[in-house]
Amino acid sequence: MTGIVAADLVFPVFGASGGPTGDLEEICGTAFSIGADVFMTAGHVLKSAFTHQVAAIGYPGIPGKTWRGSSIDEQEVFADLDIGICKAQVPHSPPIPWGQGPILLSEEVQSVGYPHGLDLTLRTVVLRAFQGHIVSERKFGKLPQLPWVYELSFQCPRGISGAPIWKTEGQSGVGGVIIGSDILEMEGYSE
């Protein structure tokens, strides 16, 4: 992914009102290209986007101008895995290849997306990056298929769902997709 900036790789999934201006209402999550005009995100991101009059993949317009959006033409949600695939015509969206092999415990990973990325007052969209490591690989009991998931050392706030995860070194492709956040409680004894 050398020479490509993060804003070329990940895109906000918008919910907007209809009408001539199509005002942005919410960033529902993050998506990334997996092929020509085909994007992957979390399934719940697409469901949330389609509660609005318009569901779109956002992309930056002319620098200094507002963001543009391309309406999502088709969608398929695999609810048992919380994965969504959709089609939208977004210029300059190169697909991110899948990495080879699993990510191991303690390996450093990063993700980029749009958590809390929409400031309606300033009419801006903010991209945020996260870095940490894999702390466990386990079955995820909140989904019917009980898929194996990676647990990350960084928090995943609302809006990063659907973002790709990749190793910080040694792999140039996607190793996973952020689908959710779990609250973990830990107790320690001082005796």
N, CA, C and O of each residue as an XYZ file, in Angstrom:
764
protein
N       0.817     -1.180      0.000
C       0.000      0.000      0.000
C       0.866      1.251      0.000
O       0.413      2.328      0.387
N       2.082      1.108     -0.425
C       3.001      2.225     -0.481
C       2.564      3.223     -1.538
O       2.157      2.832     -2.632
N       2.645      4.503     -1.221
C       2.312      5.561     -2.163
C       0.836      5.904     -2.231
O       0.448      6.827     -2.947
N       0.008      5.176     -1.498
C      -1.428      5.456     -1.486
C      -1.780      5.969     -0.101
O      -1.361      5.393      0.903
N      -2.542      7.040     -0.043
C      -2.936      7.582      1.251
C      -4.235      6.925      1.702
O      -4.999      6.408      0.888
N      -4.473      6.954      3.013
C      -5.622      6.268      3.599
C      -6.951      6.712      2.996
O      -7.847      5.886      2.819
N      -7.099      7.997      2.678
C      -8.364      8.493      2.118
C      -8.652      7.895      0.745
O      -9.780      7.982      0.259
N      -7.639      7.284      0.109
C      -7.845      6.591     -1.162
C      -8.297      5.147     -0.950
O      -8.721      4.485     -1.897
N      -8.209      4.659      0.285
C      -8.471      3.247      0.562
C      -9.781      2.987      1.290
O     -10.419      1.957      1.069
N     -10.185      3.902      2.147
C     -11.397      3.705      2.941
C     -12.346      4.872      2.721
O     -11.928      6.006      2.488
N     -13.644      4.559      2.802
C     -14.654      5.545      2.463
C     -15.777      5.512      3.494
O     -16.142      4.439      3.974
N     -16.329      6.677      3.841
C     -17.450      6.683      4.782
C     -18.729      6.197      4.109
O     -18.985      6.494      2.942
N     -19.524      5.446      4.864
C     -20.849      5.039      4.406
C     -21.819      6.023      5.038
O     -21.978      6.054      6.259
N     -22.468      6.831      4.198
C     -23.329      7.916      4.648
C     -24.802      7.532      4.640
O     -25.253      6.733      3.818
N     -25.525      8.113      5.561
C     -26.968      8.171      5.503
C     -27.313      9.633      5.289
O     -26.804     10.498      6.002
N     -28.176      9.926      4.310
C     -28.495     11.320      3.989
C     -29.993     11.464      3.728
O     -30.705     10.494      3.469
N     -30.437     12.710      3.808
C     -31.819     13.008      3.456
C     -31.901     13.157      1.943
O     -30.890     13.362      1.272
N     -33.103     13.052      1.420
C     -33.285     13.235     -0.017
C     -33.351     14.710     -0.356
O     -32.918     15.555      0.428
N     -33.876     15.011     -1.489
C     -34.010     16.405     -1.891
C     -32.836     16.874     -2.711
O     -31.900     16.114     -2.958
N     -32.878     18.137     -3.142
C     -31.860     18.648     -4.051
C     -30.461     18.721     -3.440
O     -29.469     18.587     -4.157
N     -30.367     18.932     -2.127
C     -29.030     19.051     -1.535
C     -28.544     17.741     -0.949
O     -27.338     17.567     -0.775
N     -29.440     16.808     -0.637
C     -29.048     15.526     -0.065
C     -28.195     15.691      1.176
O     -27.089     15.155      1.246
N     -28.699     16.433      2.162
C     -27.913     16.744      3.350
C     -27.479     15.500      4.111
O     -28.280     14.602      4.370
N     -26.191     15.463      4.466
C     -25.648     14.364      5.250
C     -26.280     14.362      6.626
O     -26.448     15.414      7.244
N     -26.626     13.187      7.101
C     -27.207     13.061      8.429
C     -26.301     12.275      9.368
O     -26.243     12.557     10.565
N     -25.586     11.276      8.815
C     -24.831     10.384      9.683
C     -23.784      9.622      8.880
O     -24.010      9.270      7.722
N     -22.632      9.368      9.508
C     -21.708      8.374      8.987
C     -22.045      7.088      9.720
O     -21.917      7.000     10.941
N     -22.474      6.102      8.964
C     -22.912      4.839      9.559
C     -21.760      3.868      9.763
O     -21.870      2.936     10.559
N     -20.657      4.074      9.054
C     -19.501      3.193      9.164
C     -18.503      3.480      8.061
O     -18.529      4.538      7.432
N     -17.629      2.522      7.841
C     -16.531      2.655      6.890
C     -16.598      1.490      5.911
O     -16.994      0.387      6.288
N     -16.213      1.724      4.653
C     -16.169      0.677      3.632
C     -14.841      0.765      2.890
O     -14.159      1.790      2.924
N     -14.491     -0.323      2.223
C     -13.290     -0.333      1.384
C     -13.579     -1.136      0.127
O     -14.421     -2.034      0.121
N     -12.862     -0.792     -0.940
C     -13.094     -1.412     -2.238
C     -12.475     -2.810     -2.284
O     -11.343     -3.024     -1.850
N     -13.255     -3.762     -2.826
C     -12.733     -5.111     -3.042
C     -12.751     -5.468     -4.532
O     -12.392     -6.583     -4.912
N     -13.167     -4.529     -5.360
C     -13.213     -4.731     -6.803
C     -13.835     -3.513     -7.453
O     -14.181     -2.546     -6.774
N     -13.978     -3.558     -8.762
C     -14.517     -2.421     -9.498
C     -15.932     -2.091     -9.015
O     -16.874     -2.849     -9.249
N     -16.063     -0.953     -8.342
C     -17.342     -0.454     -7.823
C     -17.993     -1.383     -6.802
O     -19.197     -1.281     -6.569
N     -17.224     -2.290     -6.186
C     -17.744     -3.205     -5.169
C     -17.016     -2.925     -3.859
O     -15.789     -2.838     -3.820
N     -17.797     -2.784     -2.783
C     -17.246     -2.416     -1.482
C     -17.673     -3.408     -0.407
O     -18.750     -4.000     -0.476
N     -16.806     -3.575      0.587
C     -17.110     -4.398      1.745
C     -17.196     -3.505      2.963
O     -16.454     -2.531      3.090
N     -18.111     -3.848      3.861
C     -18.278     -3.150      5.123
C     -18.915     -4.132      6.098
O     -19.084     -5.306      5.769
N     -19.260     -3.680      7.263
C     -20.006     -4.521      8.201
C     -21.478     -4.520      7.787
O     -21.984     -3.514      7.290
N     -22.152     -5.630      7.988
C     -23.564     -5.731      7.612
C     -24.432     -4.713      8.324
O     -25.345     -4.149      7.723
N     -24.157     -4.468      9.612
C     -24.983     -3.514     10.348
C     -24.786     -2.086      9.856
O     -25.652     -1.238     10.072
N     -23.657     -1.804      9.196
C     -23.419     -0.481      8.617
C     -24.406     -0.248      7.473
O     -25.023      0.813      7.391
N     -24.553     -1.237      6.592
C     -25.506     -1.092      5.486
C     -26.939     -0.986      6.002
O     -27.722     -0.179      5.501
N     -27.277     -1.789      6.988
C     -28.632     -1.708      7.549
C     -28.910     -0.312      8.093
O     -29.994      0.234      7.885
N     -27.944      0.261      8.782
C     -28.108      1.604      9.332
C     -28.223      2.649      8.219
O     -29.062      3.547      8.295
N     -27.388      2.534      7.195
C     -27.423      3.501      6.083
C     -28.773      3.487      5.392
O     -29.264      4.534      4.971
N     -29.381      2.312      5.271
C     -30.653      2.198      4.559
C     -31.857      2.559      5.415
O     -32.995      2.400      4.975
N     -31.625      3.045      6.637
C     -32.728      3.626      7.408
C     -32.937      5.087      7.008
O     -33.925      5.698      7.416
N     -32.036      5.648      6.226
C     -32.119      7.025      5.729
C     -32.733      7.019      4.322
O     -32.842      5.968      3.690
N     -33.124      8.182      3.848
C     -33.676      8.282      2.492
C     -32.635      7.917      1.447
O     -32.962      7.327      0.418
N     -31.390      8.264      1.708
C     -30.307      7.990      0.770
C     -29.186      7.275      1.517
O     -28.769      7.706      2.592
N     -28.702      6.176      0.933
C     -27.526      5.465      1.447
C     -26.443      5.595      0.385
O     -26.680      5.301     -0.786
N     -25.243      6.039      0.794
C     -24.195      6.322     -0.191
C     -22.809      6.044      0.368
O     -22.592      6.041      1.579
N     -21.888      5.813     -0.543
C     -20.462      5.756     -0.213
C     -19.932      7.165     -0.483
O     -20.119      7.700     -1.576
N     -19.273      7.764      0.507
C     -18.752      9.113      0.350
C     -17.328      9.112     -0.170
O     -16.574      8.157      0.023
N     -16.980     10.194     -0.828
C     -15.606     10.391     -1.291
C     -15.350     11.895     -1.382
O     -16.273     12.679     -1.604
N     -14.082     12.290     -1.208
C     -13.788     13.725     -1.228
C     -13.934     14.301     -2.630
O     -13.560     13.679     -3.625
N     -14.487     15.504     -2.676
C     -14.592     16.216     -3.944
C     -13.322     17.035     -4.157
O     -12.230     16.607     -3.784
N     -13.467     18.183     -4.743
C     -12.348     19.093     -4.953
C     -11.821     19.510     -3.574
O     -12.620     19.805     -2.685
N     -10.492     19.543     -3.371
C      -9.970     19.932     -2.054
C     -10.582     21.242     -1.561
O     -10.662     22.227     -2.295
N     -11.010     21.227     -0.301
C     -11.625     22.401      0.287
C     -13.129     22.460      0.075
O     -13.802     23.318      0.646
N     -13.664     21.556     -0.742
C     -15.104     21.519     -1.008
C     -15.737     20.401     -0.189
O     -15.038     19.599      0.430
N     -17.052     20.357     -0.192
C     -17.761     19.324      0.558
C     -17.552     17.957     -0.079
O     -17.115     17.833     -1.223
N     -17.878     16.952      0.696
C     -17.771     15.586      0.218
C     -18.883     15.284     -0.769
O     -19.944     15.909     -0.754
N     -18.619     14.330     -1.609
C     -19.608     13.853     -2.555
C     -20.019     12.445     -2.141
O     -19.359     11.812     -1.317
N     -21.100     11.971     -2.712
C     -21.542     10.622     -2.420
C     -22.064      9.936     -3.653
O     -22.624     10.565     -4.551
N     -21.871      8.637     -3.682
C     -22.407      7.821     -4.756
C     -23.417      6.867     -4.138
O     -23.077      6.069     -3.265
N     -24.651      6.956     -4.593
C     -25.708      6.108     -4.036
C     -25.336      4.634     -4.166
O     -24.758      4.199     -5.162
N     -25.682      3.892     -3.137
C     -25.439      2.455     -3.164
C     -26.508      1.822     -4.044
O     -27.701      1.907     -3.754
N     -26.055      1.179     -5.137
C     -26.957      0.599     -6.125
C     -27.530     -0.743     -5.659
O     -28.738     -0.970     -5.716
N     -26.659     -1.605     -5.208
C     -27.046     -2.943     -4.785
C     -26.388     -3.224     -3.450
O     -25.350     -2.648     -3.122
N     -27.002     -4.118     -2.680
C     -26.395     -4.504     -1.414
C     -26.765     -5.940     -1.088
O     -27.824     -6.431     -1.478
N     -25.884     -6.594     -0.373
C     -26.185     -7.912      0.174
C     -25.566     -7.966      1.558
O     -24.391     -7.647      1.738
N     -26.366     -8.370      2.534
C     -25.906     -8.455      3.912
C     -25.906     -9.916      4.332
O     -26.915    -10.610      4.210
N     -24.773    -10.370      4.823
C     -24.636    -11.715      5.370
C     -24.748    -11.568      6.887
O     -23.742    -11.454      7.587
N     -25.983    -11.574      7.380
C     -26.273    -11.254      8.780
C     -25.590    -12.214      9.756
O     -25.190    -11.802     10.845
N     -25.454    -13.480      9.381
C     -24.830    -14.454     10.276
C     -23.364    -14.140     10.548
O     -22.795    -14.617     11.530
N     -22.747    -13.330      9.669
C     -21.344    -12.954      9.824
C     -21.156    -11.453     10.021
O     -20.039    -10.997     10.265
N     -22.242    -10.679      9.916
C     -22.218     -9.218      9.985
C     -21.281     -8.619      8.942
O     -20.493     -7.722      9.243
N     -21.371     -9.117      7.728
C     -20.592     -8.606      6.598
C     -21.565     -8.113      5.538
O     -22.585     -8.751      5.278
N     -21.249     -6.977      4.928
C     -22.063     -6.424      3.856
C     -21.224     -6.145      2.624
O     -20.076     -5.710      2.721
N     -21.807     -6.399      1.472
C     -21.182     -6.103      0.180
C     -22.140     -5.178     -0.551
O     -23.349     -5.409     -0.553
N     -21.605     -4.130     -1.171
C     -22.473     -3.207     -1.898
C     -21.767     -2.681     -3.137
O     -20.552     -2.810     -3.288
N     -22.557     -2.088     -4.017
C     -22.020     -1.506     -5.245
C     -22.329     -0.013     -5.268
O     -23.441      0.414     -4.960
N     -21.330      0.760     -5.635
C     -21.474      2.204     -5.809
C     -20.359      2.660     -6.741
O     -19.278      2.071     -6.756
N     -20.617      3.693     -7.507
C     -19.610      4.193     -8.436
C     -18.811      5.302     -7.765
O     -19.238      6.455     -7.702
N     -17.642      4.921     -7.267
C     -16.765      5.862     -6.565
C     -15.465      5.980     -7.364
O     -14.761      4.987     -7.548
N     -15.145      7.183     -7.837
C     -13.902      7.337     -8.597
C     -12.671      7.151     -7.708
O     -12.698      7.451     -6.514
N     -11.618      6.662     -8.300
C     -10.324      6.532     -7.614
C     -10.428      5.689     -6.351
O      -9.995      6.113     -5.280
N     -10.997      4.506     -6.473
C     -11.105      3.625     -5.313
C     -10.450      2.282     -5.634
O     -11.137      1.322     -5.981
N      -9.128      2.215     -5.518
C      -8.440      0.963     -5.848
C      -8.795     -0.126     -4.833
O      -8.878      0.144     -3.635
N      -9.004     -1.355     -5.311
C      -9.304     -2.429     -4.368
C      -8.090     -2.742     -3.494
O      -6.947     -2.659     -3.942
N      -8.360     -3.099     -2.250
C      -7.302     -3.521     -1.346
C      -7.241     -5.045     -1.416
O      -8.257     -5.708     -1.205
N      -6.080     -5.606     -1.706
C      -5.989     -7.070     -1.778
C      -6.061     -7.698     -0.386
O      -5.791     -7.042      0.620
N      -6.425     -8.968     -0.349
C      -6.421     -9.713      0.906
C      -5.014    -10.200      1.177
O      -4.309    -10.625      0.261
N      -4.601    -10.139      2.443
C      -3.288    -10.613      2.847
C      -3.220    -12.130      2.847
O      -4.240    -12.813      2.757
N      -2.024    -12.635      2.947
C      -1.810    -14.081      2.959
C      -1.650    -14.561      4.396
O      -0.815    -14.041      5.135
N      -2.438    -15.538      4.789
C      -2.297    -16.154      6.100
C      -2.916    -15.342      7.218
O      -3.322    -14.196      7.024
N      -2.982    -15.954      8.398
C      -3.601    -15.300      9.554
C      -2.686    -14.248     10.180
O      -1.486    -14.197      9.912
N      -3.283    -13.430     11.006
C      -2.512    -12.499     11.826
C      -2.336    -13.190     13.173
O      -3.306    -13.699     13.735
N      -1.133    -13.213     13.690
C      -0.840    -13.946     14.912
C      -0.996    -13.081     16.155
O      -0.974    -11.853     16.079
N      -1.155    -13.736     17.294
C      -1.234    -13.014     18.570
C      -0.048    -12.079     18.722
O       1.076    -12.430     18.364
N      -0.291    -10.917     19.241
C       0.694     -9.863     19.509
C       1.217     -9.159     18.267
O       2.011     -8.227     18.393
N       0.802     -9.571     17.062
C       1.251     -8.851     15.869
C       0.603     -7.478     15.830
O      -0.563     -7.313     16.187
N       1.380     -6.497     15.392
C       0.869     -5.129     15.301
C      -0.027     -4.986     14.076
O       0.291     -5.457     12.984
N      -1.167     -4.314     14.299
C      -2.135     -4.081     13.233
C      -2.582     -2.621     13.275
O      -2.387     -1.911     14.262
N      -3.184     -2.208     12.174
C      -3.738     -0.862     12.128
C      -5.035     -0.874     11.339
O      -5.318     -1.802     10.580
N      -5.809      0.174     11.537
C      -7.048      0.352     10.798
C      -7.285      1.845     10.636
O      -6.824      2.657     11.438
N      -8.000      2.183      9.601
C      -8.309      3.574      9.312
C      -9.789      3.649      8.936
O     -10.288      2.822      8.173
N     -10.480      4.645      9.479
C     -11.895      4.777      9.172
C     -12.466      6.101      9.630
O     -11.739      7.077      9.809
N     -13.767      6.126      9.817
C     -14.476      7.379     10.071
C     -15.290      7.370     11.367
O     -16.448      7.789     11.357
N     -14.714      6.903     12.491
C     -15.481      6.970     13.743
C     -15.664      8.414     14.180
O     -14.720      9.204     14.166
N     -16.865      8.744     14.560
C     -17.194     10.116     14.963
C     -16.628     11.106     13.942
O     -16.116     12.166     14.304
N     -16.729     10.742     12.673
C     -16.054     11.490     11.614
C     -16.837     12.603     10.971
O     -16.301     13.306     10.114
N     -18.100     12.797     11.352
C     -18.913     13.824     10.702
C     -19.183     14.952     11.681
O     -19.805     14.751     12.724
N     -18.712     16.133     11.334
C     -18.989     17.328     12.119
C     -19.999     18.150     11.324
O     -19.639     18.832     10.365
N     -21.262     18.080     11.730
C     -22.317     18.770     10.985
C     -22.211     20.287     11.097
O     -22.627     20.997     10.181
N     -21.664     20.801     12.202
C     -21.513     22.243     12.364
C     -20.509     22.801     11.365
O     -20.776     23.804     10.704
N     -19.344     22.145     11.256
C     -18.303     22.605     10.334
C     -18.431     21.995      8.938
O     -17.705     22.376      8.020
N     -19.371     21.035      8.782
C     -19.567     20.333      7.504
C     -18.265     19.704      7.028
O     -17.873     19.842      5.869
N     -17.601     19.007      7.958
C     -16.346     18.337      7.613
C     -16.440     16.847      7.931
O     -17.255     16.416      8.747
N     -15.589     16.080      7.269
C     -15.467     14.645      7.492
C     -14.029     14.386      7.921
O     -13.087     14.854      7.282
N     -13.869     13.632      9.012
C     -12.550     13.415      9.591
C     -12.190     11.933      9.541
O     -12.953     11.084     10.005
N     -11.039     11.633      8.982
C     -10.482     10.286      8.919
C      -9.621     10.071     10.155
O      -8.843     10.949     10.528
N      -9.753      8.896     10.801
C      -8.953      8.603     11.997
C      -8.253      7.261     11.820
O      -8.788      6.334     11.212
N      -7.042      7.184     12.370
C      -6.243      5.961     12.295
C      -6.049      5.375     13.683
O      -5.932      6.104     14.668
N      -6.016      4.052     13.750
C      -5.831      3.333     14.996
C      -4.729      2.298     14.797
O      -4.586      1.724     13.717
N      -3.957      2.071     15.849
C      -2.895      1.072     15.777
C      -2.810      0.348     17.106
O      -2.994      0.948     18.165
N      -2.535     -0.925     17.046
C      -2.411     -1.741     18.244
C      -1.927     -3.121     17.869
O      -1.117     -3.278     16.955
N      -2.424     -4.123     18.574
C      -2.024     -5.489     18.260
C      -3.182     -6.447     18.519
O      -4.191     -6.077     19.119
N      -3.020     -7.666     18.062
C      -4.010     -8.720     18.264
C      -3.815     -9.262     19.678
O      -2.711     -9.672     20.033
N      -4.876     -9.269     20.490
C      -4.767     -9.777     21.857
C      -5.380    -11.171     21.996
O      -5.041    -11.896     22.932
N      -6.277    -11.561     21.083
C      -6.799    -12.929     21.100
C      -7.460    -13.231     19.767
O      -7.786    -12.334     18.990
N      -7.648    -14.513     19.528
C      -8.453    -14.991     18.407
C      -9.435    -15.968     19.031
O      -9.042    -16.935     19.684
N     -10.723    -15.702     18.819
C     -11.743    -16.506     19.504
C     -13.023    -16.526     18.691
O     -13.183    -15.761     17.740
N     -13.929    -17.409     19.077
C     -15.246    -17.425     18.444
C     -16.072    -16.270     19.002
O     -15.973    -15.939     20.184
N     -16.880    -15.665     18.149
C     -17.695    -14.522     18.527
C     -19.129    -15.001     18.748
O     -19.853    -15.284     17.793
N     -19.527    -15.089     20.007
C     -20.816    -15.645     20.374
C     -22.022    -14.773     20.076
O     -23.155    -15.218     20.257
N     -21.810    -13.542     19.624
C     -22.946    -12.655     19.342
C     -23.493    -12.829     17.928
O     -24.488    -12.199     17.569
N     -22.852    -13.682     17.118
C     -23.331    -13.937     15.762
C     -23.676    -15.417     15.617
O     -22.974    -16.268     16.164
N     -24.749    -15.735     14.887
C     -25.210    -17.121     14.783
C     -24.169    -18.112     14.246
O     -24.146    -19.264     14.679
N     -23.316    -17.692     13.321
C     -22.327    -18.597     12.739
C     -21.108    -18.823     13.653
O     -20.248    -19.648     13.348
N     -21.041    -18.092     14.764
C     -19.901    -18.174     15.690
C     -18.561    -18.055     14.951
O     -17.696    -18.920     15.089
N     -18.393    -16.976     14.164
C     -17.142    -16.851     13.405
C     -15.950    -16.594     14.321
O     -16.093    -16.063     15.423
N     -14.776    -16.982     13.839
C     -13.542    -16.648     14.547
C     -13.259    -15.174     14.308
O     -13.346    -14.691     13.179
N     -12.923    -14.470     15.366
C     -12.625    -13.041     15.267
C     -11.320    -12.730     15.981
O     -10.874    -13.475     16.854
N     -10.729    -11.632     15.596
C      -9.570    -11.097     16.303
C     -10.069    -10.096     17.336
O     -10.973     -9.308     17.057
N      -9.494    -10.124     18.501
C      -9.741     -9.082     19.489
C      -8.553     -8.131     19.417
O      -7.400     -8.562     19.429
N      -8.841     -6.843     19.343
C      -7.811     -5.827     19.145
C      -7.492     -5.113     20.450
O      -8.321     -5.063     21.358
N      -6.293     -4.563     20.536
C      -5.904     -3.839     21.748
C      -6.424     -2.405     21.764
O      -6.331     -1.735     22.792
N      -6.966     -1.920     20.653
C      -7.513     -0.565     20.628
C      -9.036     -0.617     20.575
O      -9.628     -1.573     20.073
N      -9.654      0.439     21.107
C     -11.110      0.530     21.079
C     -11.586      0.845     19.670
O     -10.898      1.519     18.904
N     -12.753      0.356     19.344
C     -13.336      0.569     18.025
C     -14.628      1.367     18.171
O     -15.699      0.782     18.329
N     -14.539      2.688     18.120
C     -15.739      3.509     18.300
C     -16.693      3.421     17.110
O     -16.319      2.988     16.020
N     -17.917      3.839     17.346
C     -18.950      3.847     16.311
C     -18.463      4.603     15.084
O     -17.949      5.716     15.198
N     -18.623      4.009     13.928
C     -18.191      4.623     12.666
C     -16.980      3.937     12.061
O     -16.711      4.106     10.872
N     -16.236      3.158     12.860
C     -15.093      2.414     12.305
C     -15.539      1.030     11.842
O     -14.785      0.328     11.168
N     -16.766      0.635     12.201
C     -17.271     -0.662     11.737
C     -17.177     -0.739     10.223
O     -17.535      0.201      9.515
N     -16.691     -1.870      9.740
C     -16.528     -2.079      8.303
C     -15.145     -1.747      7.791
O     -14.828     -2.051      6.641
N     -14.310     -1.128      8.616
C     -12.961     -0.753      8.191
C     -12.064     -1.990      8.104
O     -12.251     -2.948      8.855
N     -11.089     -1.969      7.188
C     -10.157     -3.090      7.092
C      -9.113     -3.043      8.210
O      -8.795     -1.983      8.750
N      -8.601     -4.209      8.531
C      -7.483     -4.335      9.471
C      -6.332     -4.937      8.675
O      -6.533     -5.887      7.919
N      -5.134     -4.397      8.836
C      -3.967     -4.994      8.196
C      -2.765     -4.886      9.115
O      -2.720     -4.043     10.011
N      -1.785     -5.760      8.875
C      -0.560     -5.745      9.664
C       0.201     -4.459      9.379
O       0.141     -3.919      8.274
N       0.914     -3.980     10.381
C       1.713     -2.776     10.157
C       2.997     -3.115      9.407
O       3.582     -2.243      8.765
N       3.447     -4.375      9.480
C       4.662     -4.788      8.762
C       4.469     -6.164      8.158
O       3.753     -7.000      8.709
N       5.108     -6.395      7.025
C       5.192     -7.728      6.468
C       3.983     -8.214      5.683
O       4.021     -9.328      5.161
N       2.937     -7.453      5.575
C       1.762     -7.861      4.799
C       1.147     -6.615      4.202
O       0.991     -5.606      4.890
N       0.801     -6.671      2.945
C       0.249     -5.481      2.316
C      -1.220     -5.645      1.959
O      -1.699     -5.021      1.013
N      -1.936     -6.472      2.700
C      -3.347     -6.667      2.386
C      -4.208     -6.764      3.628
O      -3.717     -6.783      4.757
N      -5.505     -6.826      3.385
C      -6.485     -6.891      4.462
C      -6.383     -8.235      5.183
O      -6.290     -9.289      4.554
N      -6.402     -8.174      6.508
C      -6.377     -9.386      7.317
C      -7.670     -9.592      8.069
O      -7.879    -10.648      8.667
N      -8.555     -8.587      8.050
C      -9.825     -8.684      8.753
C     -10.654     -7.436      8.534
O     -10.192     -6.462      7.940
N     -11.891     -7.477      9.024
C     -12.829     -6.368      8.915
C     -13.406     -6.115     10.296
O     -13.828     -7.052     10.973
N     -13.428     -4.862     10.720
C     -13.989     -4.538     12.039
C     -15.508     -4.664     11.969
O     -16.161     -4.024     11.146
N     -16.058     -5.506     12.854
C     -17.510     -5.720     12.844
C     -18.187     -5.300     14.141
O     -19.407     -5.138     14.161
N     -17.443     -5.120     15.212
C     -18.126     -4.765     16.442
C     -17.173     -4.447     17.560
O     -15.953     -4.553     17.435
N     -17.772     -4.056     18.650
C     -17.019     -3.705     19.840
C     -17.649     -4.432     21.009
O     -18.872     -4.496     21.126
N     -16.831     -4.967     21.855
C     -17.281     -5.702     23.026
C     -16.750     -5.002     24.266
O     -15.617     -4.521     24.276
N     -17.561     -4.945     25.304
C     -17.099     -4.356     26.555
C     -16.495     -5.476     27.388
O     -17.150     -6.477     27.679
N     -15.259     -5.293     27.756
C     -14.574     -6.283     28.573
C     -14.380     -5.742     29.974
O     -14.004     -4.584     30.154
N     -14.637     -6.578     30.962
C     -14.406     -6.192     32.346
C     -13.299     -7.066     32.907
O     -13.293     -8.280     32.703
N     -12.379     -6.458     33.603
C     -11.271     -7.199     34.195
C     -11.209     -6.903     35.688
O     -11.433     -5.774     36.127
N     -10.911     -7.908     36.428
C     -10.746     -7.737     37.869
C      -9.346     -8.182     38.232
O      -8.845     -9.179     37.712
N      -8.729     -7.452     39.112
C      -7.399     -7.833     39.586
C      -7.377     -7.838     41.096
O      -8.006     -6.997     41.738
N      -6.660     -8.777     41.659
C      -6.549     -8.870     43.098
C      -5.237     -8.242     43.532
O      -4.200     -8.450     42.901
N      -5.283     -7.490     44.586
C      -4.068     -6.819     45.073
C      -3.356     -7.634     46.138
O      -2.269     -7.249     46.568
N      -3.928     -8.743     46.578
C      -3.295     -9.528     47.631
C      -2.257    -10.474     47.070
O      -1.625    -11.213     47.824
